[in-house]
Amino acid sequence: MVKVNYASLQTQSSTMSSASQSRVAGFNQLISAFDSFGGSGGELIGTGYDAARAYATSVMSPYYKGCIL
């Protein structure tokens, strides 16, 4: 028979929940930054910035949205 320390299990669960919430908040900040960078077409010009914006909005933003799942 397996013995479970309920207090320890509750602490681990609470810690994991807090860490997950922090991680999701960080991912949301990244997504917001990528989206605002993607909309900065008038301020930053050039083919390098165009490529970076396309990559940020079409690759990185969806990637971090998937990480939240």
PDB file as gemmi writes it, atoms N, CA and C in Angstrom:
CRYST1    1.000    1.000    1.000  90.00  90.00  90.00 P 1                      
ATOM      1  N   MET A   1       0.843  -1.169   0.000  1.00  0.00           N  
ATOM      2  CA  MET A   1       0.000   0.000   0.000  1.00  0.00           C  
ATOM      3  C   MET A   1       0.897   1.244   0.000  1.00  0.00           C  
ATOM      4  N   VAL A   2       0.516   2.225  -0.788  1.00  0.00           N  
ATOM      5  CA  VAL A   2       1.270   3.465  -0.905  1.00  0.00           C  
ATOM      6  C   VAL A   2       0.742   4.476   0.105  1.00  0.00           C  
ATOM      7  N   LYS A   3       1.658   5.065   0.847  1.00  0.00           N  
ATOM      8  CA  LYS A   3       1.266   6.096   1.797  1.00  0.00           C  
ATOM      9  C   LYS A   3       1.525   7.455   1.164  1.00  0.00           C  
ATOM     10  N   VAL A   4       0.567   8.335   1.270  1.00  0.00           N  
ATOM     11  CA  VAL A   4       0.660   9.661   0.674  1.00  0.00           C  
ATOM     12  C   VAL A   4       0.620  10.703   1.783  1.00  0.00           C  
ATOM     13  N   ASN A   5       1.588  11.589   1.750  1.00  0.00           N  
ATOM     14  CA  ASN A   5       1.613  12.700   2.691  1.00  0.00           C  
ATOM     15  C   ASN A   5       0.756  13.808   2.076  1.00  0.00           C  
ATOM     16  N   TYR A   6      -0.446  13.963   2.573  1.00  0.00           N  
ATOM     17  CA  TYR A   6      -1.411  14.895   1.988  1.00  0.00           C  
ATOM     18  C   TYR A   6      -0.921  16.338   2.031  1.00  0.00           C  
ATOM     19  N   ALA A   7      -0.293  16.750   3.104  1.00  0.00           N  
ATOM     20  CA  ALA A   7       0.188  18.134   3.223  1.00  0.00           C  
ATOM     21  C   ALA A   7       1.256  18.420   2.175  1.00  0.00           C  
ATOM     22  N   SER A   8       2.156  17.478   1.979  1.00  0.00           N  
ATOM     23  CA  SER A   8       3.203  17.649   0.970  1.00  0.00           C  
ATOM     24  C   SER A   8       2.603  17.684  -0.427  1.00  0.00           C  
ATOM     25  N   LEU A   9       1.639  16.835  -0.671  1.00  0.00           N  
ATOM     26  CA  LEU A   9       0.967  16.801  -1.971  1.00  0.00           C  
ATOM     27  C   LEU A   9       0.248  18.117  -2.250  1.00  0.00           C  
ATOM     28  N   GLN A  10      -0.381  18.670  -1.244  1.00  0.00           N  
ATOM     29  CA  GLN A  10      -1.083  19.942  -1.389  1.00  0.00           C  
ATOM     30  C   GLN A  10      -0.097  21.079  -1.676  1.00  0.00           C  
ATOM     31  N   THR A  11       1.045  21.076  -1.012  1.00  0.00           N  
ATOM     32  CA  THR A  11       2.073  22.095  -1.240  1.00  0.00           C  
ATOM     33  C   THR A  11       2.625  21.998  -2.652  1.00  0.00           C  
ATOM     34  N   GLN A  12       2.906  20.788  -3.107  1.00  0.00           N  
ATOM     35  CA  GLN A  12       3.420  20.595  -4.465  1.00  0.00           C  
ATOM     36  C   GLN A  12       2.407  21.055  -5.502  1.00  0.00           C  
ATOM     37  N   SER A  13       1.150  20.756  -5.261  1.00  0.00           N  
ATOM     38  CA  SER A  13       0.088  21.159  -6.183  1.00  0.00           C  
ATOM     39  C   SER A  13      -0.027  22.676  -6.257  1.00  0.00           C  
ATOM     40  N   SER A  14       0.042  23.326  -5.118  1.00  0.00           N  
ATOM     41  CA  SER A  14      -0.043  24.786  -5.075  1.00  0.00           C  
ATOM     42  C   SER A  14       1.152  25.424  -5.775  1.00  0.00           C  
ATOM     43  N   THR A  15       2.339  24.883  -5.544  1.00  0.00           N  
ATOM     44  CA  THR A  15       3.551  25.405  -6.176  1.00  0.00           C  
ATOM     45  C   THR A  15       3.487  25.236  -7.687  1.00  0.00           C  
ATOM     46  N   MET A  16       3.031  24.083  -8.144  1.00  0.00           N  
ATOM     47  CA  MET A  16       2.931  23.825  -9.581  1.00  0.00           C  
ATOM     48  C   MET A  16       1.904  24.749 -10.223  1.00  0.00           C  
ATOM     49  N   SER A  17       0.809  24.997  -9.554  1.00  0.00           N  
ATOM     50  CA  SER A  17      -0.212  25.901 -10.072  1.00  0.00           C  
ATOM     51  C   SER A  17       0.333  27.312 -10.210  1.00  0.00           C  
ATOM     52  N   SER A  18       1.059  27.762  -9.205  1.00  0.00           N  
ATOM     53  CA  SER A  18       1.644  29.104  -9.237  1.00  0.00           C  
ATOM     54  C   SER A  18       2.674  29.222 -10.356  1.00  0.00           C  
ATOM     55  N   ALA A  19       3.509  28.207 -10.519  1.00  0.00           N  
ATOM     56  CA  ALA A  19       4.524  28.227 -11.582  1.00  0.00           C  
ATOM     57  C   ALA A  19       3.867  28.227 -12.956  1.00  0.00           C  
ATOM     58  N   SER A  20       2.805  27.455 -13.113  1.00  0.00           N  
ATOM     59  CA  SER A  20       2.104  27.405 -14.402  1.00  0.00           C  
ATOM     60  C   SER A  20       1.452  28.741 -14.728  1.00  0.00           C  
ATOM     61  N   GLN A  21       0.863  29.377 -13.742  1.00  0.00           N  
ATOM     62  CA  GLN A  21       0.246  30.684 -13.969  1.00  0.00           C  
ATOM     63  C   GLN A  21       1.291  31.721 -14.360  1.00  0.00           C  
ATOM     64  N   SER A  22       2.450  31.671 -13.728  1.00  0.00           N  
ATOM     65  CA  SER A  22       3.531  32.604 -14.073  1.00  0.00           C  
ATOM     66  C   SER A  22       4.029  32.360 -15.488  1.00  0.00           C  
ATOM     67  N   ARG A  23       4.143  31.098 -15.864  1.00  0.00           N  
ATOM     68  CA  ARG A  23       4.612  30.751 -17.204  1.00  0.00           C  
ATOM     69  C   ARG A  23       3.623  31.239 -18.260  1.00  0.00           C  
ATOM     70  N   VAL A  24       2.337  31.035 -18.028  1.00  0.00           N  
ATOM     71  CA  VAL A  24       1.315  31.487 -18.979  1.00  0.00           C  
ATOM     72  C   VAL A  24       1.321  33.006 -19.087  1.00  0.00           C  
ATOM     73  N   ALA A  25       1.485  33.703 -17.976  1.00  0.00           N  
ATOM     74  CA  ALA A  25       1.556  35.170 -18.011  1.00  0.00           C  
ATOM     75  C   ALA A  25       2.758  35.626 -18.834  1.00  0.00           C  
ATOM     76  N   GLY A  26       3.884  34.956 -18.682  1.00  0.00           N  
ATOM     77  CA  GLY A  26       5.067  35.285 -19.479  1.00  0.00           C  
ATOM     78  C   GLY A  26       4.847  35.035 -20.958  1.00  0.00           C  
ATOM     79  N   PHE A  27       4.200  33.917 -21.288  1.00  0.00           N  
ATOM     80  CA  PHE A  27       3.897  33.626 -22.693  1.00  0.00           C  
ATOM     81  C   PHE A  27       2.962  34.678 -23.273  1.00  0.00           C  
ATOM     82  N   ASN A  28       1.982  35.107 -22.491  1.00  0.00           N  
ATOM     83  CA  ASN A  28       1.062  36.145 -22.978  1.00  0.00           C  
ATOM     84  C   ASN A  28       1.791  37.464 -23.227  1.00  0.00           C  
ATOM     85  N   GLN A  29       2.763  37.789 -22.387  1.00  0.00           N  
ATOM     86  CA  GLN A  29       3.562  38.999 -22.614  1.00  0.00           C  
ATOM     87  C   GLN A  29       4.387  38.875 -23.892  1.00  0.00           C  
ATOM     88  N   LEU A  30       4.950  37.696 -24.136  1.00  0.00           N  
ATOM     89  CA  LEU A  30       5.702  37.476 -25.373  1.00  0.00           C  
ATOM     90  C   LEU A  30       4.808  37.626 -26.597  1.00  0.00           C  
ATOM     91  N   ILE A  31       3.627  37.039 -26.540  1.00  0.00           N  
ATOM     92  CA  ILE A  31       2.690  37.121 -27.662  1.00  0.00           C  
ATOM     93  C   ILE A  31       2.311  38.569 -27.920  1.00  0.00           C  
ATOM     94  N   SER A  32       2.056  39.309 -26.862  1.00  0.00           N  
ATOM     95  CA  SER A  32       1.720  40.727 -27.007  1.00  0.00           C  
ATOM     96  C   SER A  32       2.876  41.503 -27.636  1.00  0.00           C  
ATOM     97  N   ALA A  33       4.102  41.206 -27.217  1.00  0.00           N  
ATOM     98  CA  ALA A  33       5.272  41.886 -27.785  1.00  0.00           C  
ATOM     99  C   ALA A  33       5.441  41.544 -29.261  1.00  0.00           C  
ATOM    100  N   PHE A  34       5.262  40.278 -29.627  1.00  0.00           N  
ATOM    101  CA  PHE A  34       5.371  39.887 -31.036  1.00  0.00           C  
ATOM    102  C   PHE A  34       4.287  40.561 -31.871  1.00  0.00           C  
ATOM    103  N   ASP A  35       3.074  40.624 -31.323  1.00  0.00           N  
ATOM    104  CA  ASP A  35       1.979  41.255 -32.063  1.00  0.00           C  
ATOM    105  C   ASP A  35       2.212  42.751 -32.245  1.00  0.00           C  
ATOM    106  N   SER A  36       2.728  43.423 -31.223  1.00  0.00           N  
ATOM    107  CA  SER A  36       2.977  44.859 -31.374  1.00  0.00           C  
ATOM    108  C   SER A  36       4.164  45.104 -32.302  1.00  0.00           C  
ATOM    109  N   PHE A  37       5.148  44.220 -32.302  1.00  0.00           N  
ATOM    110  CA  PHE A  37       6.266  44.331 -33.241  1.00  0.00           C  
ATOM    111  C   PHE A  37       5.770  44.112 -34.669  1.00  0.00           C  
ATOM    112  N   GLY A  38       4.820  43.201 -34.836  1.00  0.00           N  
ATOM    113  CA  GLY A  38       4.258  42.950 -36.160  1.00  0.00           C  
ATOM    114  C   GLY A  38       3.475  44.125 -36.698  1.00  0.00           C  
ATOM    115  N   GLY A  39       2.956  44.961 -35.826  1.00  0.00           N  
ATOM    116  CA  GLY A  39       2.191  46.127 -36.257  1.00  0.00           C  
ATOM    117  C   GLY A  39       3.012  47.394 -36.354  1.00  0.00           C  
ATOM    118  N   SER A  40       4.322  47.284 -36.242  1.00  0.00           N  
ATOM    119  CA  SER A  40       5.175  48.477 -36.251  1.00  0.00           C  
ATOM    120  C   SER A  40       5.725  48.772 -37.640  1.00  0.00           C  
ATOM    121  N   GLY A  41       4.897  48.604 -38.654  1.00  0.00           N  
ATOM    122  CA  GLY A  41       5.353  48.759 -40.034  1.00  0.00           C  
ATOM    123  C   GLY A  41       5.835  50.142 -40.397  1.00  0.00           C  
ATOM    124  N   GLY A  42       5.251  51.188 -39.829  1.00  0.00           N  
ATOM    125  CA  GLY A  42       5.637  52.540 -40.192  1.00  0.00           C  
ATOM    126  C   GLY A  42       6.912  53.022 -39.528  1.00  0.00           C  
ATOM    127  N   GLU A  43       7.213  52.483 -38.349  1.00  0.00           N  
ATOM    128  CA  GLU A  43       8.363  52.973 -37.594  1.00  0.00           C  
ATOM    129  C   GLU A  43       9.667  52.295 -38.004  1.00  0.00           C  
ATOM    130  N   LEU A  44       9.614  51.014 -38.226  1.00  0.00           N  
ATOM    131  CA  LEU A  44      10.817  50.253 -38.580  1.00  0.00           C  
ATOM    132  C   LEU A  44      10.689  49.816 -40.033  1.00  0.00           C  
ATOM    133  N   ILE A  45      11.580  50.287 -40.872  1.00  0.00           N  
ATOM    134  CA  ILE A  45      11.460  49.984 -42.294  1.00  0.00           C  
ATOM    135  C   ILE A  45      12.700  49.243 -42.790  1.00  0.00           C  
ATOM    136  N   GLY A  46      12.503  48.483 -43.840  1.00  0.00           N  
ATOM    137  CA  GLY A  46      13.585  47.722 -44.446  1.00  0.00           C  
ATOM    138  C   GLY A  46      13.205  46.266 -44.576  1.00  0.00           C  
ATOM    139  N   THR A  47      13.895  45.580 -45.464  1.00  0.00           N  
ATOM    140  CA  THR A  47      13.562  44.175 -45.706  1.00  0.00           C  
ATOM    141  C   THR A  47      13.880  43.298 -44.499  1.00  0.00           C  
ATOM    142  N   GLY A  48      14.904  43.647 -43.745  1.00  0.00           N  
ATOM    143  CA  GLY A  48      15.226  42.880 -42.538  1.00  0.00           C  
ATOM    144  C   GLY A  48      14.115  42.958 -41.512  1.00  0.00           C  
ATOM    145  N   TYR A  49      13.592  44.159 -41.300  1.00  0.00           N  
ATOM    146  CA  TYR A  49      12.479  44.323 -40.363  1.00  0.00           C  
ATOM    147  C   TYR A  49      11.215  43.658 -40.894  1.00  0.00           C  
ATOM    148  N   ASP A  50      10.991  43.734 -42.196  1.00  0.00           N  
ATOM    149  CA  ASP A  50       9.822  43.073 -42.781  1.00  0.00           C  
ATOM    150  C   ASP A  50       9.886  41.565 -42.549  1.00  0.00           C  
ATOM    151  N   ALA A  51      11.063  40.984 -42.771  1.00  0.00           N  
ATOM    152  CA  ALA A  51      11.231  39.545 -42.554  1.00  0.00           C  
ATOM    153  C   ALA A  51      11.064  39.187 -41.078  1.00  0.00           C  
ATOM    154  N   ALA A  52      11.606  40.010 -40.195  1.00  0.00           N  
ATOM    155  CA  ALA A  52      11.485  39.751 -38.754  1.00  0.00           C  
ATOM    156  C   ALA A  52      10.035  39.846 -38.301  1.00  0.00           C  
ATOM    157  N   ARG A  53       9.302  40.833 -38.820  1.00  0.00           N  
ATOM    158  CA  ARG A  53       7.881  40.968 -38.473  1.00  0.00           C  
ATOM    159  C   ARG A  53       7.092  39.760 -38.966  1.00  0.00           C  
ATOM    160  N   ALA A  54       7.356  39.344 -40.205  1.00  0.00           N  
ATOM    161  CA  ALA A  54       6.650  38.183 -40.755  1.00  0.00           C  
ATOM    162  C   ALA A  54       6.938  36.936 -39.923  1.00  0.00           C  
ATOM    163  N   TYR A  55       8.183  36.751 -39.533  1.00  0.00           N  
ATOM    164  CA  TYR A  55       8.561  35.590 -38.725  1.00  0.00           C  
ATOM    165  C   TYR A  55       7.918  35.652 -37.338  1.00  0.00           C  
ATOM    166  N   ALA A  56       7.936  36.827 -36.738  1.00  0.00           N  
ATOM    167  CA  ALA A  56       7.373  36.975 -35.392  1.00  0.00           C  
ATOM    168  C   ALA A  56       5.879  36.682 -35.379  1.00  0.00           C  
ATOM    169  N   THR A  57       5.159  37.188 -36.392  1.00  0.00           N  
ATOM    170  CA  THR A  57       3.707  37.018 -36.389  1.00  0.00           C  
ATOM    171  C   THR A  57       3.249  35.673 -36.941  1.00  0.00           C  
ATOM    172  N   SER A  58       4.034  35.077 -37.843  1.00  0.00           N  
ATOM    173  CA  SER A  58       3.572  33.821 -38.440  1.00  0.00           C  
ATOM    174  C   SER A  58       4.180  32.578 -37.799  1.00  0.00           C  
ATOM    175  N   VAL A  59       5.287  32.728 -37.080  1.00  0.00           N  
ATOM    176  CA  VAL A  59       5.934  31.561 -36.471  1.00  0.00           C  
ATOM    177  C   VAL A  59       5.946  31.655 -34.944  1.00  0.00           C  
ATOM    178  N   MET A  60       6.521  32.724 -34.423  1.00  0.00           N  
ATOM    179  CA  MET A  60       6.733  32.794 -32.982  1.00  0.00           C  
ATOM    180  C   MET A  60       5.441  32.978 -32.180  1.00  0.00           C  
ATOM    181  N   SER A  61       4.584  33.863 -32.637  1.00  0.00           N  
ATOM    182  CA  SER A  61       3.333  34.093 -31.911  1.00  0.00           C  
ATOM    183  C   SER A  61       2.479  32.819 -31.845  1.00  0.00           C  
ATOM    184  N   PRO A  62       2.255  32.109 -32.966  1.00  0.00           N  
ATOM    185  CA  PRO A  62       1.496  30.853 -32.876  1.00  0.00           C  
ATOM    186  C   PRO A  62       2.200  29.786 -32.026  1.00  0.00           C  
ATOM    187  N   TYR A  63       3.526  29.777 -32.060  1.00  0.00           N  
ATOM    188  CA  TYR A  63       4.272  28.806 -31.254  1.00  0.00           C  
ATOM    189  C   TYR A  63       3.968  29.003 -29.765  1.00  0.00           C  
ATOM    190  N   TYR A  64       4.049  30.243 -29.296  1.00  0.00           N  
ATOM    191  CA  TYR A  64       3.802  30.495 -27.877  1.00  0.00           C  
ATOM    192  C   TYR A  64       2.328  30.355 -27.515  1.00  0.00           C  
ATOM    193  N   LYS A  65       1.439  30.596 -28.462  1.00  0.00           N  
ATOM    194  CA  LYS A  65       0.022  30.313 -28.205  1.00  0.00           C  
ATOM    195  C   LYS A  65      -0.175  28.817 -27.998  1.00  0.00           C  
ATOM    196  N   GLY A  66       0.549  28.015 -28.776  1.00  0.00           N  
ATOM    197  CA  GLY A  66       0.493  26.563 -28.604  1.00  0.00           C  
ATOM    198  C   GLY A  66       1.094  26.110 -27.285  1.00  0.00           C  
ATOM    199  N   CYS A  67       2.102  26.802 -26.810  1.00  0.00           N  
ATOM    200  CA  CYS A  67       2.721  26.453 -25.526  1.00  0.00           C  
ATOM    201  C   CYS A  67       1.748  26.653 -24.369  1.00  0.00           C  
ATOM    202  N   ILE A  68       0.824  27.578 -24.525  1.00  0.00           N  
ATOM    203  CA  ILE A  68      -0.154  27.831 -23.463  1.00  0.00           C  
ATOM    204  C   ILE A  68      -1.116  26.654 -23.328  1.00  0.00           C  
ATOM    205  N   LEU A  69      -1.407  26.012 -24.441  1.00  0.00           N  
ATOM    206  CA  LEU A  69      -2.317  24.871 -24.388  1.00  0.00           C  
ATOM    207  C   LEU A  69      -1.732  23.796 -23.501  1.00  0.00           C  
TER     208      LEU A  69                                                      
END                                                                             
